[in-house]
Amino acid sequence: MRELRVEDALQYLDQVKMEFGDRPHIYNEFLDIMKNFKSQQIDTPGVIRSVSNLFMGNKKLVLGFNTFLPEGYKIELPLDGNGPP
């Protein structure tokens, strides 16, 4: 697995913000999910579930989140690419 850089995270945040520019509550909910994950209020499967549900229908963002998951975890979409894993 390649080493993550701060730029990777910032670029992903920019993608989320641009995608949901007309719905800032989704971007803010994503930030809340990340805060809860960092403070260990939710675990890795919980953050996967939350992000997958929040970004449902946006294959690029859902699969892009894999970059930030620990080894052994991966979000996979159903064949139609729209539902949660």
N, C-alpha and C positions, 0 to 999 in steps of 0.2 A: 504494500500500500504506500502511495506516495505521501510525502509529508505535507500537512496542511499549512497554509499560510493565512495570515490575517486577511490578506487581499481576497482569498477565496471566499471567506465568510462575508466580507463586505460586498463582494460582487453578488453573492447569492441574496443578501439582504436587499440590494438594489433591484434585483430581478423580482423579488417578492413585492417590493414597494411599487415598481412600475406596473406589474401585472394587476395589482389591486388598488391602483391609484384612485379609482372611483369608489372603492369600498375600504376606507382606511381602518375600519373595525377589524377586518381580516388580518391586515398587517399587524395591528396592535395585539390581536389574539395570538398571532404567531410569536411575537415578542414575549407575551405572557407564558406561552408554552415553554419557550427557551429558558426563561427565568426559573420556572418551576422545575425544569430538568436540571439546570445548574445547581439549584439549591436542594436537589435530590428529593423533591416532593413527588416527582414521577420518575419511573425507571425507563430504561431504553425501550422495552416493548410499549410502554405507555406513550412515550414521545413519538414513536413510529405510528401508533394508532391515531394520536391527536393530529399530527402533521398530515397523515394520509387523508383523514376525514376533512380537515380544514381546506386542503388543496385538491379535494376530489374533483376529477374532471380536468385537472391541469397536469398532464403526464410529465411535462418538462420539470416542473417544480417538485413534484413528488419524487421522481427518480433522481433529481439533482440533490435531494437531501441525503442520498446514500453516501455522498462524499464525506459527510460529517459523522456517520455512524461508526461505532467501534467495530473492530474485526469480529466476524461471526454474525453480524446483523446486516440485513439487506431488505429493502422494500422491493417487492415484486408486485406488479399489477396483473390483474386478470387479462385475458387475451383482448378484451374490448378496450382495456386501458382506462376505464372510467371509474371503477369502483375501488373501495379500499382493499388492501391485500387480504 
